Amino acid sequence: MEAIIKQVEGLTFVAKADSNHWIAIDGPKQFFGSEAAPRPMELLLIALGSCTASDVAAILQKKRVDLREFHVKLRAERAEEH
């Protein structure tokens, strides 16, 4: 798997991986971003949740479970210092 990340301007980036779908990434205004897209740490949390959700949904489909509604809610705290 490969990914390409290109800076657009300031903290605004676009990225794509093997599936060839571009996504926008941006930073908060306090760090000179424009808040025009999700922040990198938000995308990390979304990726974790969507990977888990995809696995669970695939397992349930294989077991022929009638999945009518399914959602995953994640909460994370970011360390103040890094």
Distance bins in CASP14 RR format, pairs under 12 A and 6 or more apart:
PFRMAT RR
TARGET T0000
AUTHOR 0000-0000-0000
RMODE 2
METHOD distances of the structure
MODEL  1
1 16 0 0 0 0 0 1 0 0 0 0 0
1 17 1 0 0 1 0 0 0 0 0 0 0
1 18 1 0 1 0 0 0 0 0 0 0 0
1 19 0 0 0 0 1 0 0 0 0 0 0
2 15 0 0 0 0 0 1 0 0 0 0 0
2 16 0 0 0 0 1 0 0 0 0 0 0
2 17 1 0 0 1 0 0 0 0 0 0 0
2 18 1 0 0 1 0 0 0 0 0 0 0
2 19 0 0 0 0 0 1 0 0 0 0 0
2 20 0 0 0 0 0 1 0 0 0 0 0
3 13 0 0 0 0 0 1 0 0 0 0 0
3 14 0 0 0 0 0 1 0 0 0 0 0
3 15 1 0 1 0 0 0 0 0 0 0 0
3 16 1 0 0 1 0 0 0 0 0 0 0
3 17 1 0 1 0 0 0 0 0 0 0 0
3 18 0 0 0 0 1 0 0 0 0 0 0
3 19 0 0 0 0 0 1 0 0 0 0 0
3 20 0 0 0 0 0 1 0 0 0 0 0
3 21 0 0 0 0 0 1 0 0 0 0 0
3 22 0 0 0 0 0 1 0 0 0 0 0
3 23 0 0 0 0 0 1 0 0 0 0 0
3 25 0 0 0 0 0 1 0 0 0 0 0
3 43 0 0 0 0 0 1 0 0 0 0 0
3 47 0 0 0 0 0 1 0 0 0 0 0
4 13 0 0 0 0 0 1 0 0 0 0 0
4 14 0 0 0 0 1 0 0 0 0 0 0
4 15 1 0 0 1 0 0 0 0 0 0 0
4 16 1 0 1 0 0 0 0 0 0 0 0
4 17 1 0 0 1 0 0 0 0 0 0 0
4 18 0 0 0 0 0 1 0 0 0 0 0
4 20 0 0 0 0 0 1 0 0 0 0 0
4 21 0 0 0 0 0 1 0 0 0 0 0
4 22 0 0 0 0 1 0 0 0 0 0 0
4 23 0 0 0 0 0 1 0 0 0 0 0
5 11 0 0 0 0 0 1 0 0 0 0 0
5 12 0 0 0 0 0 1 0 0 0 0 0
5 13 1 0 1 0 0 0 0 0 0 0 0
5 14 1 0 0 1 0 0 0 0 0 0 0
5 15 1 0 1 0 0 0 0 0 0 0 0
5 16 0 0 0 0 1 0 0 0 0 0 0
5 17 0 0 0 0 1 0 0 0 0 0 0
5 22 0 0 0 0 0 1 0 0 0 0 0
5 23 0 0 0 0 1 0 0 0 0 0 0
5 24 0 0 0 0 0 1 0 0 0 0 0
5 25 1 0 0 1 0 0 0 0 0 0 0
5 40 0 0 0 0 1 0 0 0 0 0 0
5 43 0 0 0 0 0 1 0 0 0 0 0
6 12 0 0 0 0 1 0 0 0 0 0 0
6 13 1 0 0 1 0 0 0 0 0 0 0
6 14 1 0 1 0 0 0 0 0 0 0 0
6 15 1 0 0 1 0 0 0 0 0 0 0
6 16 0 0 0 0 1 0 0 0 0 0 0
6 22 0 0 0 0 1 0 0 0 0 0 0
6 23 0 0 0 0 0 1 0 0 0 0 0
6 24 0 0 0 0 0 1 0 0 0 0 0
6 25 0 0 0 0 0 1 0 0 0 0 0
7 13 1 0 1 0 0 0 0 0 0 0 0
7 14 0 0 0 0 1 0 0 0 0 0 0
7 15 0 0 0 0 0 1 0 0 0 0 0
7 24 0 0 0 0 0 1 0 0 0 0 0
7 25 0 0 0 0 1 0 0 0 0 0 0
7 26 0 0 0 0 0 1 0 0 0 0 0
7 27 0 0 0 0 0 1 0 0 0 0 0
7 33 0 0 0 0 0 1 0 0 0 0 0
8 14 1 0 1 0 0 0 0 0 0 0 0
8 15 0 0 0 0 0 1 0 0 0 0 0
8 22 0 0 0 0 0 1 0 0 0 0 0
8 23 0 0 0 0 0 1 0 0 0 0 0
8 24 1 0 0 1 0 0 0 0 0 0 0
8 25 0 0 0 0 1 0 0 0 0 0 0
8 26 0 0 0 0 1 0 0 0 0 0 0
8 27 0 0 0 0 0 1 0 0 0 0 0
8 33 0 0 0 0 0 1 0 0 0 0 0
8 34 0 0 0 0 1 0 0 0 0 0 0
8 36 0 0 0 0 1 0 0 0 0 0 0
8 37 0 0 0 0 1 0 0 0 0 0 0
9 24 0 0 0 0 0 1 0 0 0 0 0
9 26 0 0 0 0 1 0 0 0 0 0 0
9 27 0 0 0 0 0 1 0 0 0 0 0
9 32 0 0 0 0 0 1 0 0 0 0 0
9 33 0 0 0 0 1 0 0 0 0 0 0
9 34 0 0 0 0 1 0 0 0 0 0 0
9 36 0 0 0 0 1 0 0 0 0 0 0
10 25 0 0 0 0 0 1 0 0 0 0 0
10 26 0 0 0 0 1 0 0 0 0 0 0
10 27 0 0 0 0 1 0 0 0 0 0 0
10 29 0 0 0 0 0 1 0 0 0 0 0
10 31 0 0 0 0 1 0 0 0 0 0 0
10 32 1 0 0 1 0 0 0 0 0 0 0
10 33 1 0 0 1 0 0 0 0 0 0 0
10 34 1 0 0 1 0 0 0 0 0 0 0
10 36 0 0 0 0 0 1 0 0 0 0 0
11 24 0 0 0 0 0 1 0 0 0 0 0
11 25 0 0 0 0 1 0 0 0 0 0 0
11 26 1 0 1 0 0 0 0 0 0 0 0
11 27 1 0 1 0 0 0 0 0 0 0 0
11 28 0 0 0 0 1 0 0 0 0 0 0
11 29 0 0 0 0 1 0 0 0 0 0 0
11 30 0 0 0 0 0 1 0 0 0 0 0
11 31 1 0 0 1 0 0 0 0 0 0 0
11 32 1 0 1 0 0 0 0 0 0 0 0
11 33 1 1 0 0 0 0 0 0 0 0 0
11 34 1 0 0 1 0 0 0 0 0 0 0
11 35 0 0 0 0 1 0 0 0 0 0 0
11 36 0 0 0 0 1 0 0 0 0 0 0
11 37 0 0 0 0 1 0 0 0 0 0 0
11 38 0 0 0 0 0 1 0 0 0 0 0
11 39 0 0 0 0 1 0 0 0 0 0 0
11 40 0 0 0 0 1 0 0 0 0 0 0
12 23 0 0 0 0 0 1 0 0 0 0 0
12 24 1 0 0 1 0 0 0 0 0 0 0
12 25 1 0 0 1 0 0 0 0 0 0 0
12 26 1 0 1 0 0 0 0 0 0 0 0
12 27 1 0 0 1 0 0 0 0 0 0 0
12 28 0 0 0 0 0 1 0 0 0 0 0
12 29 0 0 0 0 0 1 0 0 0 0 0
12 31 0 0 0 0 0 1 0 0 0 0 0
12 32 0 0 0 0 0 1 0 0 0 0 0
12 33 1 0 0 1 0 0 0 0 0 0 0
12 34 1 0 1 0 0 0 0 0 0 0 0
12 35 0 0 0 0 1 0 0 0 0 0 0
12 36 1 0 0 1 0 0 0 0 0 0 0
12 37 1 0 0 1 0 0 0 0 0 0 0
12 38 0 0 0 0 0 1 0 0 0 0 0
12 39 0 0 0 0 0 1 0 0 0 0 0
12 40 0 0 0 0 0 1 0 0 0 0 0
13 22 0 0 0 0 0 1 0 0 0 0 0
13 23 0 0 0 0 1 0 0 0 0 0 0
13 24 1 0 0 1 0 0 0 0 0 0 0
13 25 1 0 1 0 0 0 0 0 0 0 0
13 26 1 0 0 1 0 0 0 0 0 0 0
13 27 0 0 0 0 1 0 0 0 0 0 0
13 33 0 0 0 0 0 1 0 0 0 0 0
13 34 0 0 0 0 0 1 0 0 0 0 0
13 36 0 0 0 0 0 1 0 0 0 0 0
13 37 0 0 0 0 1 0 0 0 0 0 0
13 38 0 0 0 0 0 1 0 0 0 0 0
13 39 0 0 0 0 0 1 0 0 0 0 0
13 40 0 0 0 0 1 0 0 0 0 0 0
13 43 0 0 0 0 0 1 0 0 0 0 0
14 21 0 0 0 0 0 1 0 0 0 0 0
14 22 1 0 1 0 0 0 0 0 0 0 0
14 23 1 0 0 1 0 0 0 0 0 0 0
14 24 1 0 1 0 0 0 0 0 0 0 0
14 25 1 0 0 1 0 0 0 0 0 0 0
14 26 0 0 0 0 1 0 0 0 0 0 0
14 36 0 0 0 0 0 1 0 0 0 0 0
14 37 0 0 0 0 1 0 0 0 0 0 0
15 21 0 0 0 0 1 0 0 0 0 0 0
15 22 1 0 0 1 0 0 0 0 0 0 0
15 23 1 0 1 0 0 0 0 0 0 0 0
15 24 0 0 0 0 1 0 0 0 0 0 0
15 25 1 0 0 1 0 0 0 0 0 0 0
15 26 0 0 0 0 0 1 0 0 0 0 0
15 37 0 0 0 0 0 1 0 0 0 0 0
15 38 0 0 0 0 0 1 0 0 0 0 0
15 40 0 0 0 0 1 0 0 0 0 0 0
15 43 0 0 0 0 1 0 0 0 0 0 0
15 47 0 0 0 0 0 1 0 0 0 0 0
16 22 1 0 1 0 0 0 0 0 0 0 0
16 23 1 0 0 1 0 0 0 0 0 0 0
16 24 0 0 0 0 0 1 0 0 0 0 0
16 25 0 0 0 0 0 1 0 0 0 0 0
17 23 0 0 0 0 1 0 0 0 0 0 0
17 43 0 0 0 0 0 1 0 0 0 0 0
17 47 0 0 0 0 0 1 0 0 0 0 0
22 37 0 0 0 0 0 1 0 0 0 0 0
23 37 1 0 0 1 0 0 0 0 0 0 0
23 38 0 0 0 0 1 0 0 0 0 0 0
23 40 0 0 0 0 0 1 0 0 0 0 0
23 42 0 0 0 0 0 1 0 0 0 0 0
23 43 1 0 0 1 0 0 0 0 0 0 0
23 46 0 0 0 0 0 1 0 0 0 0 0
23 47 0 0 0 0 0 1 0 0 0 0 0
24 33 0 0 0 0 0 1 0 0 0 0 0
24 34 0 0 0 0 0 1 0 0 0 0 0
24 35 0 0 0 0 0 1 0 0 0 0 0
24 36 1 0 0 1 0 0 0 0 0 0 0
24 37 1 1 0 0 0 0 0 0 0 0 0
24 38 1 0 0 1 0 0 0 0 0 0 0
24 39 0 0 0 0 0 1 0 0 0 0 0
24 40 0 0 0 0 0 1 0 0 0 0 0
24 42 0 0 0 0 0 1 0 0 0 0 0
24 43 0 0 0 0 1 0 0 0 0 0 0
25 33 0 0 0 0 0 1 0 0 0 0 0
25 34 0 0 0 0 0 1 0 0 0 0 0
25 35 0 0 0 0 0 1 0 0 0 0 0
25 36 0 0 0 0 1 0 0 0 0 0 0
25 37 1 0 1 0 0 0 0 0 0 0 0
25 38 1 0 0 1 0 0 0 0 0 0 0
25 39 1 0 0 1 0 0 0 0 0 0 0
25 40 1 0 1 0 0 0 0 0 0 0 0
25 41 0 0 0 0 0 1 0 0 0 0 0
25 42 0 0 0 0 1 0 0 0 0 0 0
25 43 1 0 0 1 0 0 0 0 0 0 0
25 44 0 0 0 0 0 1 0 0 0 0 0
25 46 0 0 0 0 0 1 0 0 0 0 0
25 47 0 0 0 0 0 1 0 0 0 0 0
26 32 0 0 0 0 0 1 0 0 0 0 0
26 33 1 0 1 0 0 0 0 0 0 0 0
26 34 1 0 1 0 0 0 0 0 0 0 0
26 35 1 0 0 1 0 0 0 0 0 0 0
26 36 1 0 1 0 0 0 0 0 0 0 0
26 37 1 0 1 0 0 0 0 0 0 0 0
26 38 1 0 0 1 0 0 0 0 0 0 0
26 39 1 0 0 1 0 0 0 0 0 0 0
26 40 0 0 0 0 1 0 0 0 0 0 0
26 41 0 0 0 0 0 1 0 0 0 0 0
26 42 0 0 0 0 1 0 0 0 0 0 0
26 43 0 0 0 0 0 1 0 0 0 0 0
27 33 1 0 1 0 0 0 0 0 0 0 0
27 34 1 0 0 1 0 0 0 0 0 0 0
27 35 1 0 0 1 0 0 0 0 0 0 0
27 36 0 0 0 0 1 0 0 0 0 0 0
27 37 1 0 0 1 0 0 0 0 0 0 0
27 38 0 0 0 0 1 0 0 0 0 0 0
27 39 1 0 1 0 0 0 0 0 0 0 0
27 40 1 0 0 1 0 0 0 0 0 0 0
27 41 0 0 0 0 1 0 0 0 0 0 0
27 42 0 0 0 0 1 0 0 0 0 0 0
27 43 0 0 0 0 0 1 0 0 0 0 0
28 34 0 0 0 0 1 0 0 0 0 0 0
28 35 1 0 0 1 0 0 0 0 0 0 0
28 36 0 0 0 0 0 1 0 0 0 0 0
28 37 0 0 0 0 0 1 0 0 0 0 0
28 38 0 0 0 0 0 1 0 0 0 0 0
28 39 1 0 0 1 0 0 0 0 0 0 0
28 40 0 0 0 0 0 1 0 0 0 0 0
28 41 0 0 0 0 0 1 0 0 0 0 0
28 42 0 0 0 0 0 1 0 0 0 0 0
28 78 0 0 0 0 0 1 0 0 0 0 0
29 35 1 0 1 0 0 0 0 0 0 0 0
29 36 0 0 0 0 0 1 0 0 0 0 0
29 39 0 0 0 0 0 1 0 0 0 0 0
30 39 0 0 0 0 0 1 0 0 0 0 0
31 39 0 0 0 0 1 0 0 0 0 0 0
31 40 0 0 0 0 0 1 0 0 0 0 0
31 41 0 0 0 0 0 1 0 0 0 0 0
33 39 0 0 0 0 1 0 0 0 0 0 0
33 40 0 0 0 0 0 1 0 0 0 0 0
35 42 0 0 0 0 0 1 0 0 0 0 0
37 43 0 0 0 0 1 0 0 0 0 0 0
37 46 0 0 0 0 0 1 0 0 0 0 0
38 44 0 0 0 0 1 0 0 0 0 0 0
38 45 0 0 0 0 1 0 0 0 0 0 0
38 46 1 0 0 1 0 0 0 0 0 0 0
38 47 0 0 0 0 0 1 0 0 0 0 0
39 45 0 0 0 0 1 0 0 0 0 0 0
39 46 0 0 0 0 0 1 0 0 0 0 0
39 78 0 0 0 0 0 1 0 0 0 0 0
40 46 0 0 0 0 0 1 0 0 0 0 0
40 47 0 0 0 0 0 1 0 0 0 0 0
40 78 0 0 0 0 0 1 0 0 0 0 0
41 47 0 0 0 0 0 1 0 0 0 0 0
41 48 0 0 0 0 0 1 0 0 0 0 0
41 74 0 0 0 0 0 1 0 0 0 0 0
41 76 1 0 0 1 0 0 0 0 0 0 0
41 77 0 0 0 0 0 1 0 0 0 0 0
41 78 1 0 0 1 0 0 0 0 0 0 0
41 79 0 0 0 0 0 1 0 0 0 0 0
41 82 0 0 0 0 0 1 0 0 0 0 0
42 48 0 0 0 0 0 1 0 0 0 0 0
42 49 0 0 0 0 0 1 0 0 0 0 0
42 74 0 0 0 0 0 1 0 0 0 0 0
42 76 0 0 0 0 1 0 0 0 0 0 0
42 78 0 0 0 0 0 1 0 0 0 0 0
43 49 0 0 0 0 0 1 0 0 0 0 0
43 50 0 0 0 0 0 1 0 0 0 0 0
44 50 0 0 0 0 0 1 0 0 0 0 0
44 51 0 0 0 0 0 1 0 0 0 0 0
44 74 0 0 0 0 0 1 0 0 0 0 0
44 76 0 0 0 0 1 0 0 0 0 0 0
44 78 0 0 0 0 0 1 0 0 0 0 0
45 51 0 0 0 0 0 1 0 0 0 0 0
45 52 0 0 0 0 0 1 0 0 0 0 0
45 72 0 0 0 0 0 1 0 0 0 0 0
45 73 0 0 0 0 0 1 0 0 0 0 0
45 74 1 0 1 0 0 0 0 0 0 0 0
45 75 0 0 0 0 1 0 0 0 0 0 0
45 76 1 0 1 0 0 0 0 0 0 0 0
45 77 0 0 0 0 0 1 0 0 0 0 0
45 78 0 0 0 0 1 0 0 0 0 0 0
46 52 0 0 0 0 0 1 0 0 0 0 0
46 53 0 0 0 0 0 1 0 0 0 0 0
46 54 0 0 0 0 0 1 0 0 0 0 0
46 72 0 0 0 0 1 0 0 0 0 0 0
46 73 0 0 0 0 0 1 0 0 0 0 0
46 74 0 0 0 0 1 0 0 0 0 0 0
46 76 0 0 0 0 0 1 0 0 0 0 0
47 53 0 0 0 0 0 1 0 0 0 0 0
47 54 0 0 0 0 0 1 0 0 0 0 0
47 72 0 0 0 0 0 1 0 0 0 0 0
47 74 0 0 0 0 0 1 0 0 0 0 0
48 54 0 0 0 0 0 1 0 0 0 0 0
48 55 0 0 0 0 0 1 0 0 0 0 0
48 72 0 0 0 0 1 0 0 0 0 0 0
48 74 1 0 0 1 0 0 0 0 0 0 0
48 75 0 0 0 0 0 1 0 0 0 0 0
48 76 0 0 0 0 1 0 0 0 0 0 0
49 55 0 0 0 0 1 0 0 0 0 0 0
49 56 0 0 0 0 1 0 0 0 0 0 0
49 57 0 0 0 0 0 1 0 0 0 0 0
49 70 0 0 0 0 0 1 0 0 0 0 0
49 71 0 0 0 0 0 1 0 0 0 0 0
49 72 1 0 1 0 0 0 0 0 0 0 0
49 73 0 0 0 0 1 0 0 0 0 0 0
49 74 1 0 1 0 0 0 0 0 0 0 0
49 75 0 0 0 0 0 1 0 0 0 0 0
49 76 0 0 0 0 0 1 0 0 0 0 0
50 56 0 0 0 0 0 1 0 0 0 0 0
50 57 0 0 0 0 0 1 0 0 0 0 0
50 70 0 0 0 0 0 1 0 0 0 0 0
50 71 0 0 0 0 0 1 0 0 0 0 0
50 72 1 0 0 1 0 0 0 0 0 0 0
50 74 0 0 0 0 1 0 0 0 0 0 0
51 57 0 0 0 0 0 1 0 0 0 0 0
51 58 0 0 0 0 0 1 0 0 0 0 0
51 72 0 0 0 0 1 0 0 0 0 0 0
51 74 0 0 0 0 0 1 0 0 0 0 0
52 58 0 0 0 0 0 1 0 0 0 0 0
52 59 0 0 0 0 0 1 0 0 0 0 0
52 70 0 0 0 0 0 1 0 0 0 0 0
52 71 0 0 0 0 0 1 0 0 0 0 0
52 72 1 0 0 1 0 0 0 0 0 0 0
52 73 0 0 0 0 0 1 0 0 0 0 0
52 74 0 0 0 0 1 0 0 0 0 0 0
53 59 0 0 0 0 0 1 0 0 0 0 0
53 60 0 0 0 0 0 1 0 0 0 0 0
53 67 0 0 0 0 0 1 0 0 0 0 0
53 70 1 0 0 1 0 0 0 0 0 0 0
53 71 1 0 0 1 0 0 0 0 0 0 0
53 72 1 0 1 0 0 0 0 0 0 0 0
53 73 0 0 0 0 0 1 0 0 0 0 0
53 74 0 0 0 0 1 0 0 0 0 0 0
54 60 0 0 0 0 0 1 0 0 0 0 0
54 61 0 0 0 0 0 1 0 0 0 0 0
54 70 0 0 0 0 0 1 0 0 0 0 0
54 72 0 0 0 0 1 0 0 0 0 0 0
55 61 0 0 0 0 0 1 0 0 0 0 0
55 62 0 0 0 0 0 1 0 0 0 0 0
55 70 0 0 0 0 0 1 0 0 0 0 0
55 72 0 0 0 0 0 1 0 0 0 0 0
56 62 0 0 0 0 0 1 0 0 0 0 0
56 63 0 0 0 0 0 1 0 0 0 0 0
56 65 0 0 0 0 0 1 0 0 0 0 0
56 67 0 0 0 0 1 0 0 0 0 0 0
56 70 1 0 0 1 0 0 0 0 0 0 0
56 71 0 0 0 0 0 1 0 0 0 0 0
56 72 1 0 0 1 0 0 0 0 0 0 0
57 63 0 0 0 0 0 1 0 0 0 0 0
57 65 0 0 0 0 1 0 0 0 0 0 0
57 67 1 0 0 1 0 0 0 0 0 0 0
57 68 0 0 0 0 0 1 0 0 0 0 0
57 69 0 0 0 0 0 1 0 0 0 0 0
57 70 1 0 0 1 0 0 0 0 0 0 0
57 71 0 0 0 0 0 1 0 0 0 0 0
57 72 0 0 0 0 1 0 0 0 0 0 0
58 65 0 0 0 0 0 1 0 0 0 0 0
58 67 0 0 0 0 0 1 0 0 0 0 0
58 70 0 0 0 0 0 1 0 0 0 0 0
59 65 0 0 0 0 1 0 0 0 0 0 0
59 67 0 0 0 0 0 1 0 0 0 0 0
59 70 0 0 0 0 0 1 0 0 0 0 0
60 66 0 0 0 0 1 0 0 0 0 0 0
60 67 1 0 1 0 0 0 0 0 0 0 0
60 68 0 0 0 0 0 1 0 0 0 0 0
60 69 0 0 0 0 0 1 0 0 0 0 0
60 70 1 0 0 1 0 0 0 0 0 0 0
61 67 1 0 0 1 0 0 0 0 0 0 0
61 70 0 0 0 0 0 1 0 0 0 0 0
END
